Every structure is written in structure tokens, then in C-alpha cells.
Amino acid sequence: MAMSAIVLFFILWIPVAYAGEALNAGFVNGLWFSRYPFFASETTRIYAALQNNCSFDIKGKAAFFDKGEKIGEANFSAVNGRLLEVWTDWRVEEGAHTISVSITEAFKIEVGKNPEPIVLAFASFAQEPLVVEKDTDGDRTGDKSDADDDNDGLSDSKEKEYGTNPLTADSDGDGISDKKEISGGTDPLKSPSQKQDQDAVAPNVSLRDKASTTVALLQEVRQTYAPRVIRAVKQTMESIDTQADYAAKIIRTKKDNLEPTQYKSLFVVSLALLLPLVEYWRISLVMFAAMLLWLLWRRVKRGRHA
């Protein structure tokens, strides 16, 4: 068992003296990023570590790939026995990614000799697949995990109820956030310019159309409301006349026995009898009261001259 381990050690670590065989050099420790987590539209730096355990120096190129498509490349020079880092910058897009790195060319470098192509034992490495999300509001939480993607104070579920855009704090672009518009009772989906556009395209009504509408309205009023008003006025006038005659008769026959306060009471009683008969009393109260006083005054004056 010990002998097998020693043999395996020499196979892996003793350098091979000629090109074409896999030499004990290549990537170690995998891939890592300058910032994690990262989100769509950000730029991150991808690092990889190279170890040279050969008895000579190595030069070459390391290429970085995303799902097999090259995203960057770096030159390297690895001194014998040293560990070095290579990197490239990556503009991240939303979605699934598989990052890998490969040595596309490597050369054995010795003093006084021309570079010699070689093959390294650990010439590539692939990162585990990862999924990149958007971070709309920049709070370092991906949209899938963020309850309020645009950070406007309205949760994504509430925005769905109101029909607003959960990825934009101001859905109608009027400079006021959706939360403020909803709290203030205005429409978060309609900007002032849209309202002006609606007014601008409103159909123009001609003078003839307006005149026709006005005539039709007057005819409706004359046919529907005028008879009711006339009937109510006649009933009211008859009632006023009857009550006024009654009140005047009392005043004429008992004027010598009535006190001033009794005149006031007589007027209030007559007005109280009148009001239930008036159909539009809110509009006509002042007019009918004035008519009652005028009729009372006429009859009293007529009785005094009799």
C-alpha cells in the first residue's frame, strides 16, 4: 500500500522532460468572483489560480467561458513552484450561467531554448451552474426574493392589485411615486400629459349640436316639470288665499281684542298650515312667505276701509 502511494506521488509530481505529456501544472482551488452575490447588468471579476509544479517556467493563455462562449482571456507566466492568479471582467446578464476556464496554449520556458508547446494536467475547470437575477431597486436582494422590487413602498402583490408596474416606482412617469399617488387619491397609471392628450382628442361639439341639446332639454322640462310646478303653485295660491281670508276675517272681527303678540301667532299658524302644501318649499319658502304677508296686509287694509 505504501509503495503504491509512493509510485502515485511520483507520477503526479515529477515533471516530464519532453512536450506532449500532461505536466503537473494547471488550475487549483476552482473559480471565485470579486463580488458575490452579483446581479444582472453588473460587472464582476472572475478569478482562477494556476499552480506550476514543474522544474521549469511556463507561459500561456487562459480563456474564460460562459456556457462554452468566450467572455475573456488572460496571459500568464508561471515561475516554477509558484502559484499565480489569472482573471477577466464579466458583464453579467440575467439567467442561467456555467462559467469555466481553460488553458488554450502553454509553453515550456527554459533559459537559452526556444518555447516548447506542452500539455498541462489540469488545463480546465468548470464552475457549478449559477442563476443570476435582476436587482431592480439595488438593495442587493434579487427580484425573486424581494417583496418590493422597485422599493416604492408598495409591495409587488399590491402593485398587482392596482395594475402598476412592480419594477418601476413611478408607473406613469409623472415624477410622483405610485405609493404617493395612491395615498393621495390620484391615478398612478395616468400622467398629466395623458390627461391633456385625452382632452385634446375629445370630440368637438358644434354650436348646432349644443343648440339642439338645449332645445331638447327645455322641451323635456316644459313637458315633465312645468305642469307639476304650475299645479303646485295653483294649489299653494288657493291655500294661501283661503288662509289669508280666514286670518283677515279674524283680524277684522276681533282686531280690537287682539294683542300684538296674537298677530304674530296668527301669522305663524297660517305659515305652518301653508308649508306642508308647498311641494318645492326649499326653493319657494321666501317667495310664499312674502306672498302670505302681502295678502294679509291687503285684506286687513281692505277691512279697515270697509
TORKOLBA-891901 format. One record per residue (C-alpha): residue number from 1; chain; x, y, z. Coordinates in steps of 0.05 Angstrom, whole numbers, plus 5000, padded with zeros to 4 digits. Layout:
BEGIN
{NUM, A, {X, Y, Z}}
...
***
This chain:
BEGIN
{1, A, {5000, 5000, 5000}}
{2, A, {5057, 5048, 5019}}
{3, A, {5094, 5030, 4955}}
{4, A, {5032, 5045, 4913}}
{5, A, {5025, 5113, 4946}}
{6, A, {5098, 5130, 4931}}
{7, A, {5091, 5109, 4858}}
{8, A, {5027, 5152, 4852}}
{9, A, {5064, 5211, 4882}}
{10, A, {5120, 5207, 4831}}
{11, A, {5071, 5200, 4774}}
{12, A, {5034, 5264, 4795}}
{13, A, {5091, 5309, 4816}}
{14, A, {5155, 5291, 4779}}
{15, A, {5158, 5335, 4715}}
{16, A, {5162, 5302, 4647}}
{17, A, {5223, 5323, 4607}}
{18, A, {5191, 5329, 4539}}
{19, A, {5130, 5362, 4508}}
{20, A, {5065, 5326, 4492}}
{21, A, {5054, 5294, 4561}}
{22, A, {5010, 5323, 4616}}
{23, A, {5054, 5361, 4664}}
{24, A, {5038, 5373, 4737}}
{25, A, {5012, 5444, 4729}}
{26, A, {4945, 5476, 4719}}
{27, A, {4885, 5504, 4756}}
{28, A, {4875, 5494, 4831}}
{29, A, {4823, 5518, 4881}}
{30, A, {4769, 5530, 4828}}
{31, A, {4738, 5597, 4808}}
{32, A, {4715, 5655, 4850}}
{33, A, {4687, 5725, 4839}}
{34, A, {4705, 5794, 4863}}
{35, A, {4635, 5804, 4890}}
{36, A, {4581, 5755, 4908}}
{37, A, {4523, 5754, 4901}}
{38, A, {4521, 5795, 4838}}
{39, A, {4462, 5814, 4795}}
{40, A, {4444, 5827, 4723}}
{41, A, {4477, 5888, 4689}}
{42, A, {4534, 5888, 4740}}
{43, A, {4607, 5875, 4724}}
{44, A, {4645, 5825, 4765}}
{45, A, {4716, 5798, 4760}}
{46, A, {4726, 5723, 4753}}
{47, A, {4790, 5694, 4784}}
{48, A, {4826, 5628, 4775}}
{49, A, {4891, 5603, 4808}}
{50, A, {4947, 5568, 4769}}
{51, A, {4999, 5524, 4803}}
{52, A, {5065, 5506, 4768}}
{53, A, {5099, 5446, 4799}}
{54, A, {5145, 5433, 4741}}
{55, A, {5221, 5443, 4741}}
{56, A, {5215, 5499, 4690}}
{57, A, {5175, 5562, 4677}}
{58, A, {5110, 5563, 4637}}
{59, A, {5077, 5616, 4594}}
{60, A, {5009, 5613, 4562}}
{61, A, {4938, 5639, 4556}}
{62, A, {4877, 5624, 4599}}
{63, A, {4808, 5635, 4569}}
{64, A, {4743, 5643, 4608}}
{65, A, {4677, 5617, 4580}}
{66, A, {4603, 5622, 4596}}
{67, A, {4566, 5561, 4570}}
{68, A, {4622, 5550, 4520}}
{69, A, {4624, 5622, 4494}}
{70, A, {4688, 5660, 4508}}
{71, A, {4679, 5721, 4554}}
{72, A, {4752, 5739, 4566}}
{73, A, {4825, 5718, 4562}}
{74, A, {4888, 5729, 4604}}
{75, A, {4962, 5717, 4591}}
{76, A, {5003, 5685, 4646}}
{77, A, {5075, 5669, 4664}}
{78, A, {5083, 5617, 4718}}
{79, A, {5150, 5610, 4751}}
{80, A, {5170, 5540, 4773}}
{81, A, {5139, 5524, 4841}}
{82, A, {5095, 5586, 4843}}
{83, A, {5021, 5599, 4849}}
{84, A, {4991, 5656, 4809}}
{85, A, {4922, 5684, 4793}}
{86, A, {4890, 5699, 4726}}
{87, A, {4826, 5738, 4716}}
{88, A, {4778, 5772, 4669}}
{89, A, {4720, 5821, 4677}}
{90, A, {4650, 5797, 4661}}
{91, A, {4588, 5839, 4646}}
{92, A, {4533, 5796, 4677}}
{93, A, {4466, 5782, 4644}}
{94, A, {4403, 5755, 4675}}
{95, A, {4392, 5680, 4671}}
{96, A, {4429, 5614, 4679}}
{97, A, {4505, 5611, 4670}}
{98, A, {4561, 5559, 4672}}
{99, A, {4629, 5592, 4679}}
{100, A, {4692, 5553, 4660}}
{101, A, {4766, 5568, 4648}}
{102, A, {4815, 5532, 4602}}
{103, A, {4888, 5539, 4583}}
{104, A, {4885, 5550, 4508}}
{105, A, {4960, 5548, 4498}}
{106, A, {5021, 5533, 4543}}
{107, A, {5096, 5535, 4530}}
{108, A, {5156, 5508, 4568}}
{109, A, {5205, 5564, 4580}}
{110, A, {5279, 5548, 4593}}
{111, A, {5339, 5593, 4590}}
{112, A, {5373, 5591, 4522}}
{113, A, {5319, 5549, 4490}}
{114, A, {5260, 5565, 4446}}
{115, A, {5190, 5559, 4477}}
{116, A, {5164, 5488, 4471}}
{117, A, {5089, 5471, 4469}}
{118, A, {5067, 5429, 4528}}
{119, A, {5003, 5399, 4555}}
{120, A, {4984, 5412, 4628}}
{121, A, {4950, 5360, 4672}}
{122, A, {4897, 5408, 4699}}
{123, A, {4883, 5451, 4639}}
{124, A, {4810, 5467, 4652}}
{125, A, {4760, 5477, 4707}}
{126, A, {4684, 5488, 4706}}
{127, A, {4644, 5524, 4759}}
{128, A, {4578, 5497, 4785}}
{129, A, {4518, 5526, 4745}}
{130, A, {4491, 5590, 4775}}
{131, A, {4429, 5634, 4763}}
{132, A, {4435, 5710, 4761}}
{133, A, {4374, 5752, 4780}}
{134, A, {4357, 5825, 4770}}
{135, A, {4361, 5873, 4828}}
{136, A, {4316, 5929, 4804}}
{137, A, {4320, 5973, 4866}}
{138, A, {4394, 5960, 4880}}
{139, A, {4383, 5935, 4951}}
{140, A, {4427, 5873, 4940}}
{141, A, {4367, 5827, 4941}}
{142, A, {4345, 5793, 4877}}
{143, A, {4277, 5808, 4850}}
{144, A, {4253, 5736, 4861}}
{145, A, {4267, 5743, 4936}}
{146, A, {4249, 5817, 4942}}
{147, A, {4178, 5833, 4964}}
{148, A, {4183, 5904, 4935}}
{149, A, {4226, 5902, 4872}}
{150, A, {4223, 5977, 4857}}
{151, A, {4227, 5999, 4931}}
{152, A, {4169, 6049, 4924}}
{153, A, {4134, 6028, 4987}}
{154, A, {4082, 5985, 4951}}
{155, A, {4094, 5910, 4955}}
{156, A, {4094, 5871, 4890}}
{157, A, {4028, 5839, 4909}}
{158, A, {3996, 5907, 4920}}
{159, A, {4023, 5932, 4854}}
{160, A, {3990, 5873, 4820}}
{161, A, {3923, 5893, 4852}}
{162, A, {3929, 5965, 4828}}
{163, A, {3956, 5945, 4759}}
{164, A, {4020, 5986, 4768}}
{165, A, {4090, 5965, 4746}}
{166, A, {4126, 5929, 4804}}
{167, A, {4193, 5944, 4770}}
{168, A, {4182, 6019, 4766}}
{169, A, {4170, 6065, 4825}}
{170, A, {4132, 6115, 4780}}
{171, A, {4089, 6075, 4732}}
{172, A, {4061, 6135, 4693}}
{173, A, {4126, 6175, 4693}}
{174, A, {4097, 6239, 4723}}
{175, A, {4150, 6247, 4776}}
{176, A, {4106, 6222, 4834}}
{177, A, {4116, 6152, 4861}}
{178, A, {4059, 6101, 4856}}
{179, A, {4054, 6098, 4932}}
{180, A, {4045, 6174, 4938}}
{181, A, {3993, 6177, 4882}}
{182, A, {3951, 6121, 4913}}
{183, A, {3956, 6152, 4982}}
{184, A, {3936, 6220, 4952}}
{185, A, {3877, 6190, 4914}}
{186, A, {3904, 6203, 4844}}
{187, A, {3912, 6153, 4787}}
{188, A, {3983, 6123, 4787}}
{189, A, {3972, 6099, 4715}}
{190, A, {3953, 6165, 4683}}
{191, A, {4002, 6223, 4678}}
{192, A, {3981, 6296, 4668}}
{193, A, {4005, 6293, 4596}}
{194, A, {3960, 6233, 4583}}
{195, A, {3901, 6271, 4611}}
{196, A, {3917, 6331, 4567}}
{197, A, {3922, 6285, 4507}}
{198, A, {3853, 6257, 4523}}
{199, A, {3825, 6327, 4527}}
{200, A, {3859, 6345, 4462}}
{201, A, {3827, 6287, 4424}}
{202, A, {3758, 6299, 4455}}
{203, A, {3705, 6307, 4400}}
{204, A, {3687, 6380, 4384}}
{205, A, {3613, 6395, 4393}}
{206, A, {3585, 6444, 4343}}
{207, A, {3541, 6503, 4362}}
{208, A, {3483, 6470, 4325}}
{209, A, {3491, 6407, 4367}}
{210, A, {3493, 6448, 4431}}
{211, A, {3430, 6486, 4410}}
{212, A, {3394, 6421, 4394}}
{213, A, {3412, 6393, 4461}}
{214, A, {3389, 6456, 4497}}
{215, A, {3322, 6456, 4460}}
{216, A, {3311, 6383, 4476}}
{217, A, {3326, 6396, 4549}}
{218, A, {3278, 6455, 4551}}
{219, A, {3224, 6414, 4519}}
{220, A, {3234, 6359, 4570}}
{221, A, {3230, 6410, 4626}}
{222, A, {3166, 6441, 4597}}
{223, A, {3132, 6374, 4586}}
{224, A, {3154, 6340, 4651}}
{225, A, {3167, 6392, 4705}}
{226, A, {3128, 6453, 4684}}
{227, A, {3059, 6422, 4695}}
{228, A, {3079, 6398, 4764}}
{229, A, {3105, 6467, 4783}}
{230, A, {3043, 6502, 4757}}
{231, A, {2998, 6454, 4793}}
{232, A, {3036, 6463, 4858}}
{233, A, {3034, 6539, 4852}}
{234, A, {2958, 6538, 4840}}
{235, A, {2947, 6494, 4900}}
{236, A, {2991, 6537, 4942}}
{237, A, {2958, 6602, 4919}}
{238, A, {2889, 6573, 4935}}
{239, A, {2913, 6551, 5003}}
{240, A, {2946, 6619, 5016}}
{241, A, {2883, 6655, 4994}}
{242, A, {2838, 6613, 5039}}
{243, A, {2884, 6620, 5099}}
{244, A, {2892, 6695, 5086}}
{245, A, {2817, 6705, 5082}}
{246, A, {2809, 6667, 5147}}
{247, A, {2864, 6706, 5181}}
{248, A, {2837, 6773, 5155}}
{249, A, {2767, 6756, 5179}}
{250, A, {2795, 6743, 5249}}
{251, A, {2833, 6807, 5248}}
{252, A, {2773, 6848, 5223}}
{253, A, {2723, 6819, 5273}}
{254, A, {2769, 6817, 5332}}
{255, A, {2821, 6869, 5318}}
{256, A, {2801, 6909, 5379}}
{257, A, {2811, 6849, 5425}}
{258, A, {2877, 6822, 5396}}
{259, A, {2944, 6836, 5427}}
{260, A, {3006, 6849, 5383}}
{261, A, {3033, 6780, 5402}}
{262, A, {2970, 6748, 5377}}
{263, A, {2981, 6778, 5308}}
{264, A, {3048, 6743, 5307}}
{265, A, {3018, 6677, 5330}}
{266, A, {2964, 6683, 5276}}
{267, A, {3018, 6692, 5223}}
{268, A, {3058, 6632, 5248}}
{269, A, {2997, 6588, 5248}}
{270, A, {2979, 6609, 5178}}
{271, A, {3050, 6596, 5153}}
{272, A, {3051, 6528, 5188}}
{273, A, {2987, 6509, 5151}}
{274, A, {3018, 6532, 5086}}
{275, A, {3085, 6497, 5086}}
{276, A, {3061, 6424, 5081}}
{277, A, {3024, 6443, 5018}}
{278, A, {3085, 6472, 4983}}
{279, A, {3119, 6418, 4941}}
{280, A, {3185, 6456, 4930}}
{281, A, {3188, 6492, 4996}}
{282, A, {3264, 6498, 4998}}
{283, A, {3263, 6539, 4934}}
{284, A, {3198, 6577, 4946}}
{285, A, {3197, 6589, 5021}}
{286, A, {3217, 6662, 5018}}
{287, A, {3171, 6678, 4960}}
{288, A, {3110, 6644, 4991}}
{289, A, {3121, 6676, 5058}}
{290, A, {3125, 6744, 5025}}
{291, A, {3061, 6730, 4986}}
{292, A, {3026, 6710, 5051}}
{293, A, {3046, 6774, 5085}}
{294, A, {3025, 6815, 5024}}
{295, A, {2956, 6782, 5021}}
{296, A, {2945, 6791, 5096}}
{297, A, {2965, 6863, 5091}}
{298, A, {2916, 6874, 5032}}
{299, A, {2857, 6842, 5068}}
{300, A, {2870, 6878, 5133}}
{301, A, {2876, 6944, 5097}}
{302, A, {2812, 6929, 5057}}
{303, A, {2776, 6912, 5121}}
{304, A, {2796, 6977, 5155}}
{305, A, {2769, 7019, 5097}}
{306, A, {2704, 6979, 5095}}
***
